[in-house]
Amino acid sequence: MSQKPIYILAKDYLVSGEEFQLQYDSEFELLITNPCPAEEDLGKYYESENYISHTDEKKGVVSFLYQTVKNYSLKKKVNLIKKLHNGSGKLLDIGAGTGDFLVTAKNKAWDIAGVEINPNARRLAKKKSISLESTVTNFKGEKFDVITMWHVLEHISNYKEVLETCHSLLNEKGVLVIAVPNYKSYDAQYYKNYWAAYDVPRHLWHFSRKSLPKILKNTFQLISIKPMVFDSFYVSLLSEKYKTGKKFSLRAFWVGLQSNRKARKTKEYSSLIYCFRKS
């Protein structure tokens, strides 16, 4: 088997400082992190106080902005799944973090369940009265109306297997919602190897707008693709920090704005939400 071409070299700016190849897979138009750390070694790459999705930290400009935007986005996400399912129902959130999305959904009458591999995040969720399982296999035999993965799929080594599991866990005409970064966005092209959403090696896969519809074409029907307009600003702030060392930069806001402006025509937003129905 011939080796896949290298699209770009990316560095782990958060933990290790190691450099990784991102190899291009033409079949699904995605990038693959190489080398992929062994399963038992992946945990060490998450061992950072700055890994924000496993904490409720609000100190510092970037953390404060992240948490502020997150609170606004939670309501939008719950409204989205309500429209897709035409009301409330049984919801499974995979990669639930500290449980905030599930708290919001529970308050809107959803019957909730969640999966989170990180023990610290599960502890924080527990304090909010949200009990999370450590693996999706614990739900074998159950059925859900909606399954969500908010910026999670890119972290999962056996992502195709997990998508197959989602298919089996969904009711007929059940809804699958997946949010992932888009490496073809303007902010990704602008920052190149400094683009924070490459986030190697925690992100093992890097999706284009066409990747997931191609991967799921035989098992799911694509309903819609929606933008996450705030992601371009947050990702640009981190990217600028990696590139220049500045903790805050007005240039990052300009890049984020340009990314969203250009995406109105190209549809290549920094992050995209894919809404599928089981077929």
C-alpha positions in Angstrom: 0.0 0.0 0.0 1.4 3.4 -1.0 1.8 6.0 1.7 -0.7 8.9 1.7 0.7 12.3 0.6 1.6 14.8 3.4 -0.8 17.8 3.4 0.9 19.7 6.2 3.1 19.3 9.3 1.5 20.3 12.5 2.9 20.8 16.1 1.4 20.0 19.5 1.6 23.4 21.1 -0.4 22.4 24.2 1.6 19.6 25.8 4.5 17.9 24.1 5.9 20.2 21.4 6.1 17.1 19.1 5.5 17.5 15.3 3.1 15.3 13.3 2.3 14.7 9.7 -1.2 15.2 8.4 -1.7 12.8 5.6 -4.4 13.3 2.9 -7.0 10.6 2.3 -8.5 11.2 -1.1 -11.4 8.8 -0.6 -13.0 10.8 2.2 -11.2 14.1 1.7 -9.9 14.0 5.3 -6.5 14.3 6.9 -5.0 11.7 9.2 -2.6 12.4 12.1 0.6 10.4 11.7 2.0 8.9 13.8 -1.1 8.1 15.7 -0.3 7.6 19.4 -1.0 4.2 20.8 -4.3 4.1 22.8 -2.5 3.7 26.1 -0.4 6.8 25.3 -3.1 9.2 24.2 -4.1 10.2 27.8 -0.8 12.0 28.4 -1.5 14.4 25.6 -4.6 15.7 27.5 -2.7 16.3 30.7 -2.7 20.1 30.6 -4.5 22.7 32.8 -5.2 24.5 29.5 -7.2 21.7 28.0 -10.4 23.7 28.4 -13.2 21.2 27.5 -12.4 19.1 30.5 -12.7 22.0 32.9 -15.0 24.9 33.8 -12.1 27.3 34.0 -12.9 31.0 33.4 -9.5 32.6 34.2 -7.8 34.4 31.3 -9.3 36.1 28.2 -9.5 32.9 26.0 -11.0 30.8 28.8 -13.5 33.5 29.7 -14.6 34.0 26.0 -14.8 30.2 25.6 -17.1 29.8 28.6 -19.2 32.8 27.7 -19.8 31.7 24.1 -20.4 28.2 25.3 -23.3 29.2 27.5 -24.9 31.0 24.5 -24.3 28.1 22.2 -25.8 25.5 24.6 -29.3 27.0 24.1 -28.8 27.1 20.3 -27.8 23.4 20.3 -30.8 22.4 22.3 -33.1 24.4 20.0 -31.4 22.7 17.0 -32.1 19.1 18.3 -35.6 20.2 19.2 -36.3 21.2 15.6 -34.7 18.1 14.2 -36.7 15.8 16.4 -39.8 17.9 16.6 -39.8 18.2 20.4 -38.0 16.5 23.3 -37.1 12.8 23.6 -34.3 10.5 24.6 -30.9 12.0 24.1 -27.3 10.6 24.2 -24.4 13.0 24.2 -21.0 11.3 23.4 -18.0 13.2 24.7 -20.1 15.1 27.2 -17.2 16.9 28.9 -18.4 18.5 32.1 -22.1 17.9 31.3 -23.3 21.5 30.5 -25.1 20.6 27.3 -26.9 17.7 29.1 -27.9 20.1 31.9 -29.4 22.5 29.4 -31.2 19.7 27.6 -32.5 18.2 30.8 -33.9 21.6 31.7 -35.8 21.5 28.4 -37.4 18.1 29.3 -35.0 15.8 27.4 -34.4 12.3 28.9 -30.6 12.5 29.0 -27.6 10.1 29.0 -23.9 10.8 28.3 -20.5 9.4 27.7 -17.2 11.0 28.8 -13.9 9.2 28.9 -12.1 11.8 31.1 -12.5 11.1 34.8 -12.0 14.7 35.9 -14.7 15.9 33.5 -17.1 13.2 34.8 -16.5 14.3 38.4 -17.3 17.9 37.5 -20.5 16.7 35.7 -21.4 14.7 38.8 -21.4 17.9 40.8 -24.1 19.1 38.4 -26.2 15.9 39.0 -25.2 14.5 35.6 -24.0 10.9 35.7 -21.8 10.0 32.7 -20.7 6.6 31.5 -17.0 6.0 30.5 -17.9 4.2 27.2 -20.7 4.1 24.7 -20.8 0.2 24.9 -22.5 0.6 28.3 -25.7 1.6 26.4 -25.9 -1.6 24.3 -29.5 -2.6 23.8 -30.9 0.9 24.5 -32.5 3.2 21.9 -32.3 7.0 21.5 -34.1 9.6 19.5 -31.0 11.9 19.1 -27.3 11.3 19.5 -24.9 14.2 19.6 -21.1 14.6 19.3 -19.9 18.2 19.8 -16.3 18.4 18.7 -15.6 14.7 19.7 -15.4 12.6 16.5 -12.0 14.0 15.7 -10.6 12.5 18.9 -11.9 9.0 18.5 -9.4 6.5 17.0 -12.1 4.0 16.0 -14.5 6.6 14.7 -16.1 4.4 12.1 -16.9 1.8 14.7 -18.4 4.4 16.9 -20.6 5.7 14.0 -21.8 2.2 13.5 -22.7 1.9 17.2 -24.6 5.2 16.9 -26.6 3.8 14.0 -27.5 0.7 16.1 -28.5 2.9 19.1 -30.8 5.2 17.2 -34.5 4.6 16.8 -35.9 4.5 13.3 -35.6 7.9 11.8 -33.4 8.9 14.7 -31.1 11.9 14.4 -27.3 12.1 14.6 -25.6 15.5 15.1 -21.9 15.8 14.7 -19.8 19.0 15.0 -16.2 19.0 13.8 -13.6 21.6 12.6 -13.2 22.2 8.9 -9.6 22.3 7.6 -10.7 24.0 4.4 -11.9 27.1 6.2 -10.2 30.5 5.7 -8.8 30.6 9.2 -7.2 27.2 8.6 -5.7 28.4 5.3 -4.5 31.6 6.9 -2.7 30.1 10.0 -1.5 27.0 8.2 0.5 24.8 10.6 -0.3 27.2 13.5 -4.1 26.6 13.1 -5.2 25.6 16.6 -8.0 23.3 15.4 -5.4 20.8 14.1 -4.7 20.2 17.8 -2.5 17.2 17.2 -2.3 14.5 18.3 -5.6 14.9 20.3 -7.3 15.4 16.9 -6.6 12.2 15.0 -8.8 13.1 12.0 -9.4 16.4 10.3 -12.6 16.6 8.2 -13.5 18.7 5.2 -17.1 19.7 4.4 -17.4 16.6 2.2 -15.9 14.0 4.5 -18.8 13.0 6.8 -21.4 12.9 4.1 -19.1 10.5 2.2 -18.4 8.4 5.2 -22.0 8.0 6.2 -23.7 7.9 2.8 -24.8 4.3 3.1 -26.3 4.5 6.6 -27.5 8.1 7.1 -29.3 10.7 5.1 -27.9 14.2 5.4 -30.5 16.7 6.6 -28.4 19.9 6.7 -25.0 21.4 7.4 -24.9 24.4 9.8 -22.1 26.8 10.7 -20.5 27.4 14.1 -19.7 31.1 13.5 -18.0 31.7 16.9 -15.4 29.0 16.4 -13.4 31.1 13.9 -12.8 33.7 16.5 -11.9 31.3 19.3 -9.6 29.2 17.1 -8.0 32.3 15.6 -7.2 33.6 19.1 -5.5 30.4 20.0 -3.7 30.2 16.6 -2.4 33.7 17.0 -1.1 32.8 20.5 0.8 29.8 19.0 2.1 31.9 16.1 3.1 35.1 18.0 3.0 34.3 21.7 0.3 37.0 22.3 -2.4 36.0 24.7 -4.8 38.4 23.1 -4.8 39.8 19.5 -7.1 42.0 17.6 -5.7 40.4 14.4 -7.4 37.1 15.5 -10.8 38.8 15.5 -10.1 40.2 12.0 -9.2 36.7 10.7 -12.3 35.2 12.4 -14.4 37.9 10.8 -12.9 37.3 7.4 -13.3 33.6 7.8 -17.1 33.9 8.4 -17.4 36.6 5.6 -15.8 34.4 3.0 -17.7 31.3 4.2 -21.0 33.0 3.3 -20.0 32.2 -0.3 -17.9 29.1 0.1 -19.8 27.5 3.0 -16.3 26.6 4.4 -16.9 27.8 8.0 -14.2 27.1 10.7 -16.5 24.4 12.2 -19.6 22.8 10.9 -22.5 20.9 12.4 -23.7 18.0 10.3 -27.3 16.8 10.9 -28.1 13.3 9.7 -31.2 11.0 9.9 -30.9 7.3 10.2 -31.8 5.5 7.0 
